[in-house]
Amino acid sequence: MSGTGGTGGIVDAHHHIWRQADLPWLSGPMQPRIFGPYEEIRRDYPMSEFLEDIAGCGVEKSVYVQANWAPDRFEDEVAWVQETANETGWPHAIVGYADCLADDVRPQLDRLAAYPLMRGIRMQLHWHENEMYRFASDPDLSLNEKLQANIARLADHDWIFELQVFSGQMISAAQLAMACPDVTFVLQHAGMLEDTTAEGRSAWHTGMAMLAACPNVVSKLSGLGTFIHRVDVAHITEIITTTNALFGKDRCLFGSNYPIEKLWASYADLIDAYRKAASPLRSEAQAAIFSEVAERVYRI
């Protein structure tokens, strides 16, 4: 079995495949995105290409995370990915979408539960003063009682919630996690460090510490090039080292965010950068980050 520093096979806990025609943000007019110009990926990105990209990199399992199909087609997305998995053996788990601001999310969850690989829900909550970075309609949706009640329902299916917030939202995000103690929250992109000034890093560290104090929050070390638009070993090292110190080795996991990061790096270069960044950690921590935590959290 190939692996990372003797840790065994890698689990990529955050990637996408897609058909351009299904994605409004890819098939419609070009929209500004936080990851910069993206003409190169405004096309189909099928599982066959993902498998070509990861070839030789030691990846043995993967988790698909929803890619923002039209909200009313949330089940179509999961059905297509499940069909892809049935045909190819990949991915090994699916995170779909549900509207957690609905009066009662349970009918949506019941529909998605028919698909064997379903493991969780992502509804993006990130809001920023910079409109280009803004997705949610309100910075503090995490405090919405209806949303909290609906996310708590994920525990009925033993599903996780993919939590996507900026540092300024982490106080309310921690309150959301505390309001749903039976749900595991997977923090997207290690808290999305977008402000790399000393002040921004300090705010991110403070917020991360608050989330780390919630035992049901796990940090995903994914998409770390999102705001700098490159693979930077020093940047990745800082985030991995800090996150591992705050959350501990049993609550950190790797994800590629491919093909977004294909805009600036090959998969081999991305994995190599993560290997170098994680190399100062003990072998047990590396094994946890690159495989064991994802296997536990996503039940794969």
C-alpha positions in Angstrom: 0.0 0.0 0.0 1.5 3.3 -1.0 1.2 6.2 1.4 2.6 9.2 3.1 5.6 8.8 5.3 4.6 5.2 6.0 1.1 6.2 7.1 -0.8 4.0 4.6 -3.1 5.0 1.8 -4.4 8.6 1.5 -8.1 9.6 1.8 -9.0 12.7 -0.2 -11.9 14.0 1.9 -12.9 16.9 -0.3 -13.1 16.8 -4.1 -15.7 17.4 -6.8 -16.6 15.9 -10.1 -19.1 17.7 -12.3 -20.9 18.2 -15.5 -20.8 21.9 -16.6 -24.4 21.9 -17.7 -25.6 21.1 -14.1 -23.8 24.0 -12.4 -25.2 27.5 -12.7 -21.9 29.1 -11.7 -20.0 27.2 -14.5 -22.6 27.2 -17.3 -23.9 30.7 -16.9 -22.1 34.1 -17.2 -18.6 34.2 -15.7 -18.9 35.2 -12.0 -16.1 36.5 -9.8 -14.9 33.7 -7.5 -12.6 33.7 -4.4 -10.2 31.4 -6.2 -9.7 33.8 -9.1 -10.1 33.2 -12.9 -11.4 29.8 -13.6 -11.8 29.5 -17.4 -9.8 26.3 -17.3 -12.4 24.4 -15.2 -15.5 25.7 -16.9 -16.1 22.3 -18.5 -17.0 18.8 -17.5 -14.7 17.3 -14.8 -15.6 13.6 -14.8 -14.4 10.9 -12.4 -12.1 9.5 -15.1 -10.1 12.7 -15.1 -10.0 12.8 -11.3 -8.6 9.3 -11.3 -6.0 10.4 -13.9 -5.1 13.3 -11.7 -4.5 11.2 -8.6 -2.7 8.4 -10.3 0.5 7.5 -8.5 -0.2 9.8 -5.6 -1.3 7.1 -3.1 -4.9 8.1 -2.9 -7.1 5.1 -2.1 -10.4 6.6 -1.1 -12.2 9.8 -1.6 -15.2 11.9 -0.5 -17.3 13.9 -2.9 -18.6 17.2 -1.5 -21.5 19.0 -3.2 -20.7 21.4 -5.9 -23.7 23.8 -5.8 -26.1 22.4 -8.3 -29.4 24.4 -8.4 -30.9 24.0 -4.9 -34.1 22.3 -6.2 -31.9 19.6 -7.9 -30.2 18.6 -4.6 -31.3 14.9 -5.1 -30.3 14.8 -8.7 -26.7 15.7 -7.7 -26.5 12.9 -5.2 -28.2 10.4 -7.5 -25.6 11.2 -10.3 -22.6 10.8 -7.9 -24.0 7.6 -6.5 -24.5 6.3 -10.1 -20.9 7.3 -10.8 -19.7 5.4 -7.7 -21.7 2.3 -8.8 -20.0 2.4 -12.2 -16.4 3.3 -11.2 -16.0 2.4 -7.5 -15.3 6.1 -6.7 -16.1 8.2 -4.7 -16.5 6.2 -1.4 -18.7 8.8 0.4 -21.0 11.6 -0.6 -21.8 14.9 1.1 -24.9 16.4 -0.5 -26.9 19.6 -0.1 -30.1 20.3 1.8 -31.8 23.6 2.7 -31.3 23.8 6.4 -33.4 27.0 6.6 -36.5 25.0 5.5 -39.3 24.7 8.0 -38.5 21.0 8.4 -35.5 19.6 6.6 -36.4 16.0 7.3 -38.3 15.3 4.0 -35.1 16.4 2.1 -32.9 14.2 4.3 -35.3 11.2 3.9 -35.0 11.5 0.1 -31.2 11.6 0.3 -31.0 8.7 2.7 -32.0 6.4 -0.1 -28.4 6.7 -1.5 -26.0 4.4 0.3 -23.0 6.6 0.1 -24.6 9.6 1.8 -22.6 10.7 4.8 -23.4 14.4 5.3 -24.7 17.8 4.2 -23.0 21.0 3.2 -24.9 24.3 3.2 -22.3 27.1 2.9 -22.7 29.7 5.6 -19.7 31.8 4.8 -20.2 35.6 4.7 -17.6 38.3 4.3 -17.6 42.1 4.0 -15.9 41.6 0.7 -18.8 40.7 -1.7 -16.5 38.5 -3.8 -16.0 36.3 -0.8 -19.6 36.3 0.3 -22.0 33.3 -0.1 -24.6 33.3 2.7 -27.2 36.0 3.0 -26.4 36.8 6.6 -23.1 36.6 8.6 -24.8 34.9 11.6 -27.0 32.2 10.1 -25.4 29.9 12.6 -27.5 31.5 15.2 -30.8 30.9 13.4 -32.9 28.6 15.5 -34.5 26.9 12.5 -31.2 26.2 11.0 -29.9 24.8 14.3 -32.9 22.5 14.7 -32.5 21.2 11.1 -28.8 20.5 11.4 -29.5 18.7 14.7 -31.7 16.3 12.6 -28.6 15.1 10.8 -27.9 13.0 13.9 -30.9 10.8 12.9 -28.9 9.6 10.0 -25.5 9.7 11.6 -24.5 12.4 9.1 -21.9 15.2 9.5 -22.3 18.8 8.6 -19.7 20.5 6.6 -19.2 23.9 8.2 -17.9 26.7 6.0 -17.2 30.1 7.8 -14.7 32.8 8.0 -12.9 33.8 11.2 -15.3 36.6 11.9 -18.1 34.0 12.1 -16.4 31.5 14.3 -18.0 32.7 17.5 -21.5 32.0 16.2 -20.3 28.8 14.5 -19.1 27.5 17.8 -22.5 28.2 19.3 -24.1 26.2 16.4 -21.8 23.3 17.2 -22.7 23.4 20.9 -26.4 23.5 20.0 -26.0 20.3 18.0 -23.8 18.1 20.2 -24.7 14.9 18.5 -23.6 16.1 15.1 -20.0 16.1 13.9 -19.0 19.4 12.2 -16.2 19.3 9.6 -14.7 22.8 9.3 -14.1 23.5 5.7 -10.6 24.6 4.5 -9.3 24.9 8.1 -11.4 28.0 8.7 -10.5 29.8 5.4 -7.6 32.0 6.3 -8.1 34.8 3.8 -6.5 37.7 5.7 -2.8 36.8 5.9 -1.8 39.9 7.8 -0.6 39.6 11.4 -4.0 40.9 12.5 -5.9 38.5 10.2 -3.8 35.5 11.4 -4.5 36.4 15.0 -8.2 36.6 14.4 -8.2 33.3 12.6 -6.2 31.7 15.5 -8.6 33.0 18.1 -11.6 31.7 16.2 -10.0 28.3 15.5 -9.3 28.0 19.3 -13.0 28.6 20.0 -14.1 25.9 17.5 -11.4 23.5 18.7 -13.0 23.8 22.2 -16.1 22.1 20.8 -15.3 18.4 20.8 -17.7 17.7 17.9 -15.7 19.9 15.4 -13.1 18.4 13.1 -10.9 20.6 10.9 -10.4 19.8 7.2 -7.0 20.7 5.8 -8.3 21.5 2.4 -8.4 24.3 -0.1 -5.4 26.0 1.5 -4.5 27.7 -1.8 -7.9 29.2 -2.2 -7.0 32.8 -1.4 -3.3 32.9 -2.4 -3.9 31.0 -5.7 -0.8 28.9 -5.4 0.7 25.9 -3.6 2.9 27.4 -0.8 4.6 24.9 1.5 5.3 27.5 4.2 1.6 28.6 4.2 0.4 25.0 4.3 2.9 24.2 7.1 1.6 27.1 9.3 -2.0 26.0 8.9 -1.3 22.3 9.5 0.9 23.0 12.5 -1.5 25.4 14.1 -4.6 23.3 13.4 -3.0 20.2 14.7 -1.9 21.9 17.9 -5.4 23.3 18.5 -7.5 20.3 17.5 -5.2 17.4 18.1 -4.3 14.6 15.7 -7.7 12.9 16.0 -9.6 15.9 14.7 -7.7 16.9 11.6 -8.1 15.5 8.1 -6.8 16.1 4.5 -8.8 17.2 1.5 -7.7 18.4 -1.9 -10.6 20.6 -3.1 -9.8 19.3 -6.6 -10.3 20.4 -9.4 -10.4 24.0 -7.9 -6.7 23.7 -7.0 -6.0 22.3 -10.4 -6.0 26.0 -11.4 -2.6 26.4 -9.9 -1.1 22.9 -9.2 -1.0 19.3 -10.3 -2.4 16.8 -7.8 1.1 15.4 -7.4 2.5 18.8 -6.5 -0.3 19.4 -4.1 0.3 16.1 -2.3 4.0 16.7 -2.2 3.5 20.1 -0.5 1.2 18.6 2.1 3.7 15.8 2.8 6.5 18.3 3.3 4.2 20.5 5.5 3.2 17.5 7.7 6.6 15.9 7.9 7.6 17.6 11.2 4.6 15.9 12.9 4.9 12.5 14.5 4.0 9.6 12.2 0.8 8.9 14.2 -0.4 12.5 13.5 0.4 12.1 9.8 -1.5 8.8 9.6 -4.5 10.5 11.3 -4.5 13.5 8.9 -4.1 11.6 5.7 -6.4 8.6 6.3 -7.6 7.6 9.7 -9.7 10.6 10.7 -11.5 10.8 7.4 -12.2 7.0 7.5 -13.8 7.4 10.9 -15.7 10.6 10.2 -17.1 9.6 6.8 -17.4 5.9 7.7 -15.4 4.6 4.7 
